[in-house]
Amino acid sequence: MAEKRRKFDAEFREGAVRIVTETGKPLAQVARELGINETTLASWVSRARRNGAAAGGRRESVQEKLERLRRRNTELTKENKELAMERDVRKRCTVLWVK
């Protein structure tokens, strides 16, 4: 009788690929630890590397990523302050309207 194929969601596949690429552990060891076939994991890693190469040609350096995150943090901080001011104004208007 044919064996049923297991389906893995995208989050699991991405996590498995990250373990291989970021930790430097051997592919076979990671596959054993996760309980999946080594060739399955190898195909996921291969596909991720191809997609990464097609997406930009090179990976973002740590400094670039840090700078990008700092800029995003600054933007979000500004937006948060503006929203807090809007909220406070609306609170005051509501209090004046109720009286």
DSSP file (Angstrom, degrees, kcal/mol; ACC not computed):
  #  RESIDUE AA STRUCTURE BP1 BP2  ACC     N-H-->O    O-->H-N    N-H-->O    O-->H-N    TCO  KAPPA ALPHA  PHI   PSI    X-CA   Y-CA   Z-CA
    1    1 A M              0   0    0      0, 0.0     2,-0.1     0, 0.0     0, 0.0   0.000 360.0 360.0 360.0 142.5    0.0    0.0    0.0
    2    2 A A        -     0   0    0      1,-0.1     2,-0.3     0, 0.0     0, 0.0  -0.360 360.0-119.1 -70.5 144.4    1.2    3.5   -0.9
    3    3 A E        -     0   0    0     -2,-0.1     2,-0.2     1,-0.1    -1,-0.1  -0.638  28.1-113.9 -83.9 140.2    2.6    5.6    1.9
    4    4 A K        -     0   0    0     -2,-0.3     2,-0.3     1,-0.1    -1,-0.1  -0.519  29.3-123.9 -73.1 138.4    0.8    8.9    2.6
    5    5 A R        -     0   0    0     -2,-0.2     2,-0.3     1,-0.0    -1,-0.1  -0.656  20.4-129.5 -83.4 137.3    2.8   12.0    1.9
    6    6 A R        -     0   0    0     -2,-0.3     2,-0.5     2,-0.0    -1,-0.0  -0.648  16.3-143.0 -84.1 142.9    3.2   14.5    4.7
    7    7 A K        -     0   0    0     -2,-0.3     2,-0.4     0, 0.0    -1,-0.0  -0.901  11.3-161.1-107.1 134.4    2.5   18.1    4.0
    8    8 A F        -     0   0    0     -2,-0.5     2,-0.0     3,-0.0    -2,-0.0  -0.948  17.1-126.7-115.5 134.1    4.6   20.8    5.6
    9    9 A D     >  -     0   0    0     -2,-0.4     4,-2.1     1,-0.1     3,-0.3  -0.314  28.2-106.4 -75.5 164.8    3.4   24.4    5.8
   10   10 A A  H  > S+     0   0    0      1,-0.2     4,-2.8     2,-0.2     5,-0.2   0.847 117.8  57.3 -60.5 -37.0    5.5   27.3    4.5
   11   11 A E  H  > S+     0   0    0      1,-0.2     4,-2.2     2,-0.2    -1,-0.2   0.905 107.6  47.3 -63.3 -41.7    6.5   28.4    8.1
   12   12 A F  H  > S+     0   0    0     -3,-0.3     4,-2.4     2,-0.2    -2,-0.2   0.929 112.8  48.9 -64.9 -45.3    7.9   25.0    8.9
   13   13 A R  H  X S+     0   0    0     -4,-2.1     4,-2.3     1,-0.2    -2,-0.2   0.927 112.2  48.2 -60.6 -45.9    9.9   24.9    5.6
   14   14 A E  H  X S+     0   0    0     -4,-2.8     4,-2.4     1,-0.2    -1,-0.2   0.899 111.6  50.5 -62.7 -40.6   11.3   28.4    6.1
   15   15 A G  H  X S+     0   0    0     -4,-2.2     4,-2.1    -5,-0.2    -1,-0.2   0.905 109.9  49.6 -63.2 -42.3   12.3   27.6    9.7
   16   16 A A  H  X S+     0   0    0     -4,-2.4     4,-1.8     1,-0.2    -2,-0.2   0.911 111.6  48.7 -63.7 -42.4   14.1   24.4    8.6
   17   17 A V  H  X S+     0   0    0     -4,-2.3     4,-2.7     1,-0.2     5,-0.2   0.903 109.7  52.6 -64.1 -41.0   15.9   26.3    5.9
   18   18 A R  H  X S+     0   0    0     -4,-2.4     4,-2.9     1,-0.2     5,-0.5   0.885 105.8  54.2 -63.0 -38.2   16.9   29.0    8.4
   19   19 A I  H  X S+     0   0    0     -4,-2.1     4,-1.7     1,-0.2     6,-0.6   0.933 112.6  43.7 -60.8 -44.9   18.3   26.4   10.8
   20   20 A V  H  X S+     0   0    0     -4,-1.8     4,-1.0     1,-0.2    -2,-0.2   0.935 120.4  39.7 -66.3 -46.4   20.5   25.0    8.0
   21   21 A T  H  < S+     0   0    0     -4,-2.7    -2,-0.2     1,-0.2    -1,-0.2   0.863 122.7  37.4 -76.1 -35.5   21.7   28.4    6.6
   22   22 A E  H  < S+     0   0    0     -4,-2.9    -3,-0.2    -5,-0.2    -2,-0.2   0.823 121.2  39.4 -89.7 -31.6   22.2   30.3    9.9
   23   23 A T  H  < S-     0   0    0     -4,-1.7    -3,-0.2    -5,-0.5    -2,-0.1   0.747  91.6-136.3 -90.2 -23.4   23.6   27.7   12.2
   24   24 A G     <  +     0   0    0     -4,-1.0    -4,-0.1    -5,-0.4    -3,-0.1   0.590  48.8 153.1  77.9   8.9   25.8   25.9    9.8
   25   25 A K        -     0   0    0     -6,-0.6    -1,-0.2     1,-0.1    -2,-0.1  -0.380  55.7 -90.8 -67.3 150.9   24.7   22.5   11.0
   26   26 A P     >  -     0   0    0      0, 0.0     4,-2.1     0, 0.0     5,-0.2  -0.345  30.5-124.6 -62.4 144.2   25.0   19.7    8.5
   27   27 A L  H  > S+     0   0    0      1,-0.2     4,-2.5     2,-0.2     5,-0.2   0.879 109.8  54.6 -57.6 -41.8   21.8   19.2    6.5
   28   28 A A  H  > S+     0   0    0      1,-0.2     4,-2.2     2,-0.2    -1,-0.2   0.892 107.8  49.7 -62.4 -40.4   21.6   15.5    7.5
   29   29 A Q  H  > S+     0   0    0      2,-0.2     4,-2.5    -3,-0.2    -1,-0.2   0.923 111.5  47.6 -65.7 -44.8   21.7   16.4   11.2
   30   30 A V  H  X S+     0   0    0     -4,-2.1     4,-2.1     1,-0.2    -2,-0.2   0.912 111.1  51.8 -63.0 -42.1   19.0   19.1   10.9
   31   31 A A  H  X>S+     0   0    0     -4,-2.5     5,-2.3    -5,-0.2     4,-1.1   0.918 110.9  47.7 -61.2 -43.6   16.8   16.7    8.9
   32   32 A R  H  <5S+     0   0    0     -4,-2.2     3,-0.4     1,-0.2    -2,-0.2   0.927 111.2  50.7 -61.9 -45.2   17.2   14.0   11.5
   33   33 A E  H  <5S+     0   0    0     -4,-2.5    -1,-0.2     1,-0.2    -2,-0.2   0.848 115.3  42.5 -63.2 -34.4   16.4   16.4   14.3
   34   34 A L  H  <5S-     0   0    0     -4,-2.1    -1,-0.2    -5,-0.2    -2,-0.2   0.591 109.9-122.1 -89.0 -10.9   13.2   17.6   12.5
   35   35 A G  T  <5 +     0   0    0     -4,-1.1     2,-0.3    -3,-0.4    -3,-0.2   0.842  68.8 123.1  75.2  33.5   12.2   14.1   11.5
   36   36 A I      < -     0   0    0     -5,-2.3    -1,-0.3    -6,-0.2     2,-0.1  -0.820  69.7 -85.8-123.1 165.7   12.1   14.8    7.8
   37   37 A N     >  -     0   0    0     -2,-0.3     4,-2.0     1,-0.1     5,-0.2  -0.436  31.2-132.4 -70.6 140.6   13.8   13.3    4.8
   38   38 A E  H  > S+     0   0    0      1,-0.2     4,-2.4     2,-0.2     5,-0.1   0.885 106.4  51.5 -62.0 -40.3   17.3   14.6    4.0
   39   39 A T  H  > S+     0   0    0      2,-0.2     4,-2.0     1,-0.2    -1,-0.2   0.838 106.8  54.7 -69.0 -30.7   16.5   15.1    0.3
   40   40 A T  H  > S+     0   0    0      2,-0.2     4,-1.9     1,-0.2    -1,-0.2   0.947 111.1  44.2 -64.2 -48.1   13.3   17.0    1.1
   41   41 A L  H  X S+     0   0    0     -4,-2.0     4,-2.5     1,-0.2    -2,-0.2   0.895 110.9  55.1 -63.8 -39.9   15.3   19.4    3.2
   42   42 A A  H  X S+     0   0    0     -4,-2.4     4,-2.5     1,-0.2    -1,-0.2   0.888 107.4  49.6 -61.4 -39.0   18.0   19.7    0.6
   43   43 A S  H  X S+     0   0    0     -4,-2.0     4,-2.5     2,-0.2    -1,-0.2   0.886 110.2  50.7 -69.2 -36.5   15.4   20.6   -2.0
   44   44 A W  H  X S+     0   0    0     -4,-1.9     4,-2.4     2,-0.2    -2,-0.2   0.929 112.6  46.1 -63.7 -44.3   14.0   23.3    0.3
   45   45 A V  H  X S+     0   0    0     -4,-2.5     4,-2.4     2,-0.2    -2,-0.2   0.922 113.2  49.8 -64.6 -43.8   17.4   24.8    0.9
   46   46 A S  H  X S+     0   0    0     -4,-2.5     4,-2.4     1,-0.2    -2,-0.2   0.925 111.7  47.9 -60.6 -46.1   18.3   24.7   -2.8
   47   47 A R  H  X S+     0   0    0     -4,-2.5     4,-2.6     1,-0.2    -1,-0.2   0.901 111.2  51.0 -62.6 -41.2   15.1   26.4   -3.7
   48   48 A A  H  X S+     0   0    0     -4,-2.4     4,-2.4     2,-0.2    -1,-0.2   0.900 110.3  49.1 -64.7 -40.3   15.6   29.1   -1.1
   49   49 A R  H  X S+     0   0    0     -4,-2.4     4,-2.2     2,-0.2    -2,-0.2   0.908 111.9  48.5 -66.3 -40.9   19.1   29.8   -2.3
   50   50 A R  H  X S+     0   0    0     -4,-2.4     4,-2.2     2,-0.2    -2,-0.2   0.929 113.4  47.0 -63.5 -44.5   17.9   30.0   -5.9
   51   51 A N  H  X S+     0   0    0     -4,-2.6     4,-2.0     1,-0.2    -2,-0.2   0.876 111.4  51.8 -65.4 -37.4   15.1   32.4   -4.9
   52   52 A G  H  X>S+     0   0    0     -4,-2.4     4,-1.3     2,-0.2     5,-0.7   0.888 111.0  47.3 -65.5 -39.0   17.5   34.5   -2.8
   53   53 A A  H  X5S+     0   0    0     -4,-2.2     4,-0.7     1,-0.2    -2,-0.2   0.870 114.4  46.7 -70.0 -37.1   19.9   34.8   -5.7
   54   54 A A  H  <5S+     0   0    0     -4,-2.2    -2,-0.2     1,-0.2    -1,-0.2   0.813 107.1  59.8 -73.6 -29.6   17.1   35.7   -8.1
   55   55 A A  H  <5S-     0   0    0     -4,-2.0    -1,-0.2    -5,-0.2    -2,-0.2   0.867 134.9 -21.4 -70.8 -36.9   15.6   38.2   -5.6
   56   56 A G  H  <5S-     0   0    0     -4,-1.3    -3,-0.2    -5,-0.1    -2,-0.2   0.487  73.9-119.7-153.2  -9.6   18.5   40.5   -5.3
   57   57 A G  S  <<S+     0   0    0     -5,-0.7     2,-0.3    -4,-0.7    -4,-0.1   0.049  91.3  38.8  86.7 -29.8   21.8   38.9   -6.2
   58   58 A R  S    S-     0   0    0     -6,-0.2     2,-0.2     3,-0.0     3,-0.0  -0.985  83.5-107.0-149.8 159.4   23.3   39.4   -2.8
   59   59 A R        -     0   0    0     -2,-0.3     2,-0.3     1,-0.1    -6,-0.0  -0.554  39.7-102.1 -87.2 153.1   22.2   39.3    0.8
   60   60 A E        -     0   0    0     -2,-0.2    -1,-0.1     1,-0.1     2,-0.0  -0.553  39.7-124.6 -72.3 131.4   21.7   42.3    3.0
   61   61 A S     >  -     0   0    0     -2,-0.3     4,-2.4     1,-0.1     5,-0.2  -0.268  21.2-109.7 -73.5 166.2   24.7   42.9    5.3
   62   62 A V  H  > S+     0   0    0      1,-0.2     4,-2.6     2,-0.2     5,-0.2   0.903 119.6  50.6 -63.4 -41.7   24.2   43.2    9.0
   63   63 A Q  H  > S+     0   0    0      2,-0.2     4,-2.5     1,-0.2    -1,-0.2   0.909 110.9  48.6 -63.8 -42.0   25.0   46.9    9.0
   64   64 A E  H  > S+     0   0    0      2,-0.2     4,-2.5     1,-0.2    -2,-0.2   0.910 112.8  48.0 -63.9 -42.0   22.5   47.6    6.2
   65   65 A K  H  X S+     0   0    0     -4,-2.4     4,-2.5     2,-0.2    -2,-0.2   0.915 111.4  50.1 -65.3 -42.5   19.9   45.6    8.0
   66   66 A L  H  X S+     0   0    0     -4,-2.6     4,-2.2     2,-0.2    -2,-0.2   0.912 111.9  47.7 -61.7 -43.5   20.6   47.5   11.2
   67   67 A E  H  X S+     0   0    0     -4,-2.5     4,-2.3     2,-0.2    -2,-0.2   0.908 111.4  50.7 -64.7 -42.0   20.4   50.9    9.4
   68   68 A R  H  X S+     0   0    0     -4,-2.5     4,-2.2     1,-0.2    -2,-0.2   0.909 111.6  48.1 -61.5 -42.4   17.1   49.9    7.7
   69   69 A L  H  X S+     0   0    0     -4,-2.5     4,-2.3     2,-0.2    -1,-0.2   0.865 109.6  52.5 -68.2 -35.9   15.6   48.8   11.1
   70   70 A R  H  X S+     0   0    0     -4,-2.2     4,-2.3     2,-0.2    -2,-0.2   0.922 109.8  48.7 -64.3 -43.1   16.7   52.0   12.7
   71   71 A R  H  X S+     0   0    0     -4,-2.3     4,-2.3     1,-0.2    -2,-0.2   0.922 112.4  48.6 -61.9 -42.9   15.1   54.1   10.0
   72   72 A R  H  X S+     0   0    0     -4,-2.2     4,-2.5     1,-0.2    -1,-0.2   0.887 109.7  52.3 -64.4 -39.1   11.9   52.0   10.4
   73   73 A N  H  X S+     0   0    0     -4,-2.3     4,-2.3     2,-0.2    -1,-0.2   0.908 109.0  50.1 -62.8 -42.1   12.0   52.5   14.1
   74   74 A T  H  X S+     0   0    0     -4,-2.3     4,-2.2     2,-0.2    -2,-0.2   0.922 111.0  49.1 -61.8 -44.8   12.3   56.3   13.7
   75   75 A E  H  X S+     0   0    0     -4,-2.3     4,-2.4     1,-0.2    -2,-0.2   0.928 112.8  47.0 -60.5 -45.6    9.3   56.3   11.3
   76   76 A L  H  X S+     0   0    0     -4,-2.5     4,-2.4     1,-0.2    -1,-0.2   0.855 109.4  53.9 -67.5 -34.7    7.2   54.3   13.7
   77   77 A T  H  X S+     0   0    0     -4,-2.3     4,-2.1     2,-0.2    -1,-0.2   0.923 110.3  47.2 -64.4 -43.8    8.1   56.4   16.7
   78   78 A K  H  X S+     0   0    0     -4,-2.2     4,-2.3     1,-0.2    -2,-0.2   0.936 112.9  48.6 -61.1 -46.5    7.0   59.5   14.8
   79   79 A E  H  X S+     0   0    0     -4,-2.4     4,-2.5     1,-0.2    -1,-0.2   0.892 109.4  53.0 -61.9 -39.7    3.8   57.9   13.7
   80   80 A N  H  X S+     0   0    0     -4,-2.4     4,-2.1     2,-0.2    -1,-0.2   0.901 108.9  49.5 -62.8 -41.9    3.1   56.7   17.3
   81   81 A K  H  X S+     0   0    0     -4,-2.1     4,-2.2     2,-0.2    -2,-0.2   0.914 111.3  49.3 -63.7 -43.1    3.6   60.3   18.6
   82   82 A E  H  X S+     0   0    0     -4,-2.3     4,-2.5     1,-0.2    -2,-0.2   0.923 111.5  48.4 -62.4 -44.5    1.2   61.7   16.0
   83   83 A L  H  X S+     0   0    0     -4,-2.5     4,-2.3     1,-0.2    -1,-0.2   0.874 109.8  52.5 -64.8 -36.8   -1.4   59.1   16.8
   84   84 A A  H  X S+     0   0    0     -4,-2.1     4,-2.3     2,-0.2    -1,-0.2   0.903 109.8  48.9 -65.0 -40.5   -1.1   59.8   20.5
   85   85 A M  H  X S+     0   0    0     -4,-2.2     4,-2.5     2,-0.2    -2,-0.2   0.926 111.1  49.8 -64.6 -43.6   -1.7   63.5   19.9
   86   86 A E  H  X S+     0   0    0     -4,-2.5     4,-2.4     1,-0.2    -2,-0.2   0.913 110.8  50.3 -60.1 -42.5   -4.7   62.8   17.8
   87   87 A R  H  X S+     0   0    0     -4,-2.3     4,-2.3     1,-0.2    -1,-0.2   0.923 110.4  49.3 -61.7 -44.8   -6.1   60.5   20.5
   88   88 A D  H  X S+     0   0    0     -4,-2.3     4,-2.3     1,-0.2    -1,-0.2   0.904 110.6  50.2 -63.6 -41.1   -5.6   63.2   23.1
   89   89 A V  H  X S+     0   0    0     -4,-2.5     4,-2.5     1,-0.2    -1,-0.2   0.921 111.0  49.0 -62.5 -43.6   -7.3   65.8   21.0
   90   90 A R  H  X S+     0   0    0     -4,-2.4     4,-2.3     1,-0.2    -1,-0.2   0.868 109.0  53.1 -65.4 -35.8  -10.3   63.6   20.4
   91   91 A K  H  X S+     0   0    0     -4,-2.3     4,-2.3     2,-0.2    -1,-0.2   0.940 110.6  46.9 -62.3 -45.9  -10.5   62.8   24.1
   92   92 A R  H  X S+     0   0    0     -4,-2.3     4,-2.4     1,-0.2    -2,-0.2   0.905 112.0  50.3 -63.8 -41.2  -10.6   66.5   24.9
   93   93 A C  H  X S+     0   0    0     -4,-2.5     4,-2.4     1,-0.2    -1,-0.2   0.897 110.1  50.4 -63.8 -39.4  -13.2   67.2   22.2
   94   94 A T  H  X S+     0   0    0     -4,-2.3     4,-2.2     2,-0.2    -1,-0.2   0.905 110.2  49.5 -65.6 -41.4  -15.4   64.4   23.6
   95   95 A V  H  X S+     0   0    0     -4,-2.3     4,-1.5     1,-0.2    -2,-0.2   0.917 113.7  45.8 -64.5 -43.0  -15.2   65.7   27.1
   96   96 A L  H  < S+     0   0    0     -4,-2.4    -2,-0.2     1,-0.2    -1,-0.2   0.873 112.8  50.7 -67.1 -36.8  -16.1   69.2   25.9
   97   97 A W  H  < S+     0   0    0     -4,-2.4    -2,-0.2     1,-0.2    -1,-0.2   0.866 108.5  51.5 -69.3 -36.8  -18.9   67.8   23.8
   98   98 A V  H  <        0   0    0     -4,-2.2    -1,-0.2     1,-0.2    -2,-0.2   0.856 360.0 360.0 -69.6 -35.3  -20.4   65.8   26.6
   99   99 A K     <        0   0    0     -4,-1.5    -1,-0.2    -5,-0.2    -2,-0.2   0.489 360.0 360.0 -71.7 360.0  -20.5   68.8   29.0
